[in-house]
């Protein structure tokens, strides 16, 4: 993973002053690095009976969709309000620089389905906690949370309500 993580670049003061954004677009643009990243995100869950992979808008879609394909599972989009066309459930949450909400189709997952949650980064954990809450409200068994980057100094892993975190890169 060193060659993959070496491609991450820091963008200071984005999206606002004081935030150092971890830009993964160079990883996504490199075919070999992207393939290695997807394999590493999916690998721990290959034989876990995952039926759906949920991705959090927007960069989570980029990673969750190929992970779902590798696992032979369906893909569930977890989106910002007003973006899904069917009936939804909604969860409001706080993030490191504001307040937001996520929505999920009411028929996206069924009672007892084994779901893997995927995103690019876990920071304070607000977004991840909201996604886990939505999935569980519909009866999903959230098996794990697989991310490319954990900003460990923000303590987000502690907010995902007992869901095991699999992070490929961690920044203290």
C-alpha positions in Angstrom: 0.0 0.0 0.0 3.0 2.4 0.3 3.0 3.1 -3.4 -0.7 3.9 -3.2 -0.6 6.1 -0.1 2.4 7.9 -1.6 0.0 9.3 -4.2 -2.2 11.0 -1.6 -1.6 14.7 -1.6 -2.4 17.3 1.1 -4.4 20.3 0.2 -4.2 22.9 3.0 -7.1 25.1 3.9 -9.7 23.1 1.9 -12.7 23.2 2.1 -12.0 26.0 4.7 -9.1 27.5 6.6 -7.4 25.1 9.1 -8.5 21.9 7.3 -5.9 19.8 5.5 -7.7 17.8 2.8 -6.4 14.4 1.9 -6.8 14.4 -1.9 -7.1 10.8 -3.3 -7.7 11.8 -7.0 -4.1 10.9 -8.0 -4.7 7.4 -6.7 -8.0 7.2 -8.6 -6.2 8.4 -11.8 -3.5 5.6 -11.6 -4.9 2.3 -12.9 -2.6 0.1 -10.9 -2.9 2.1 -7.7 -6.7 2.2 -8.0 -6.9 -1.6 -8.6 -4.7 -2.2 -5.5 -6.8 0.1 -3.4 -10.1 -1.6 -4.3 -8.5 -5.1 -3.7 -7.2 -3.9 -0.3 -10.6 -2.5 0.7 -12.5 -5.6 -0.3 -10.0 -8.4 0.8 -11.0 -8.7 4.5 -14.6 -9.3 3.5 -14.3 -11.8 0.6 -15.8 -14.8 2.6 -18.0 -12.8 4.9 -21.3 -13.3 3.0 -21.7 -9.6 2.2 -24.8 -9.1 0.1 -24.7 -5.3 -0.2 -21.9 -2.6 -0.2 -23.1 0.8 0.8 -21.2 3.9 -0.4 -21.4 7.4 1.1 -21.8 10.3 -1.3 -19.8 11.2 -3.2 -16.3 9.8 -3.1 -17.6 6.7 -1.3 -19.5 5.8 -4.5 -16.2 5.7 -6.4 -14.7 3.1 -4.0 -17.8 1.2 -3.0 -19.1 0.3 -6.5 -15.9 -1.6 -7.5 -15.7 -3.2 -4.0 -19.3 -4.4 -4.5 -18.3 -5.9 -7.8 -15.3 -7.7 -6.3 -17.4 -9.1 -3.6 -20.3 -10.2 -5.9 -22.6 -7.9 -3.9 -25.1 -5.2 -4.8 -24.4 -1.5 -4.3 -26.4 0.9 -2.1 -26.0 4.7 -2.5 -26.3 6.7 0.7 -26.9 10.3 -0.6 -27.4 13.9 0.4 -31.1 14.9 0.9 -33.3 15.2 -2.2 -31.0 13.1 -4.5 -32.8 9.7 -4.3 -36.0 9.3 -6.3 -37.9 6.8 -4.2 -39.1 6.8 -0.5 -36.3 7.5 1.9 -35.2 7.5 5.5 -33.2 10.4 6.7 -30.5 10.9 9.3 -29.2 14.4 10.4 -25.6 14.6 11.7 -22.8 17.0 12.6 -19.5 16.9 10.8 -16.2 18.6 11.5 -17.3 21.9 9.8 -21.1 22.0 9.8 -24.4 20.1 9.9 -25.6 17.8 7.1 -28.0 14.9 6.5 -28.0 11.6 4.6 -30.8 9.6 3.0 -31.3 6.0 2.0 -34.0 4.3 0.0 -36.4 2.5 2.3 -36.0 -0.7 0.2 -32.2 -0.5 -0.2 -31.6 -3.3 2.3 -33.7 -5.9 4.1 -33.7 -7.4 7.6 -30.6 -9.4 8.2 -28.7 -8.5 5.1 -24.9 -8.3 5.6 -23.7 -4.9 4.5 -20.2 -3.5 4.2 -20.0 0.3 4.4 -17.3 2.0 2.3 -16.0 5.5 2.2 -12.8 7.3 1.3 -12.1 8.9 4.7 -13.3 8.7 8.3 -12.7 12.0 10.2 -14.9 12.8 13.1 -17.2 9.9 12.4 -20.4 11.9 12.1 -21.1 10.9 8.5 -20.2 7.2 9.1 -22.3 7.1 12.3 -25.3 8.5 10.3 -24.8 5.9 7.6 -24.6 3.1 10.1 -27.8 4.3 11.8 -29.7 4.4 8.5 -28.6 0.9 7.5 -29.5 -0.5 10.9 -32.9 1.2 10.9 -33.7 -0.8 7.9 -32.5 -4.0 9.5 -29.0 -4.4 8.0 -26.3 -6.2 9.8 -23.4 -3.8 9.2 -20.4 -6.2 9.1 -17.6 -3.6 8.7 -16.6 -0.2 7.6 -13.8 -0.1 5.0 -12.0 3.2 4.3 -9.0 4.3 2.5 -7.9 7.0 5.1 -8.6 7.3 8.8 -7.8 10.7 10.4 -7.3 8.9 13.8 -6.5 12.2 15.6 -10.2 13.1 15.2 -11.5 9.9 16.9 -14.1 9.1 14.3 -13.7 5.3 14.7 -15.2 5.5 18.2 -18.5 6.9 16.8 -19.5 4.1 14.5 -21.3 2.1 17.2 -19.2 -1.0 17.4 -18.8 -1.5 13.6 -15.2 -2.8 13.0 -13.1 -0.3 11.0 -10.7 -1.4 8.3 -8.5 1.6 7.4 -5.7 1.3 4.9 -3.9 4.5 5.9 -4.1 6.2 9.3 -2.9 9.7 10.2 -2.3 10.5 13.9 
